[in-house]
């Protein structure tokens, strides 16, 4: 089952590596007998499904998450291994899609409106009056 990340990228199932282990948390007697925790790894550095530009973008943006060129996602939220597999696939697709997304347009600086300045100064005046009322009365 291939993982469709976007129209430009589909990760073949052969490039994904699965590992299973026992999960902590609820599950009763069943928890000690099933390996429901899922670790999904994808070797970004050696993936054939990536273009050179995509590989460079992923390695630069996911630098802190990659270990030896591989991106690993863990899922143990669900009790069943099948649901954890689905969750891990969704997490991996989300991370890769976010890393491949184009940069946001730079913010154009704008000026404050006259109304926002008026509201800000009014709020400052009210706050100042509140604090002045808290002072000890003078002997005058």
PyMOL commands that set and color helices and strands:
alter all, ss='L'
color gray80, all
select helices_A, chain A and resi 13-15+28-32+52-61+81-100+114-133
alter helices_A, ss='H'
color red, helices_A
select strands_A, chain A and resi 3-6+9-11+16-21+37-43+66-67+70-75
alter strands_A, ss='S'
color yellow, strands_A
deselect
rebuild
show_as cartoon
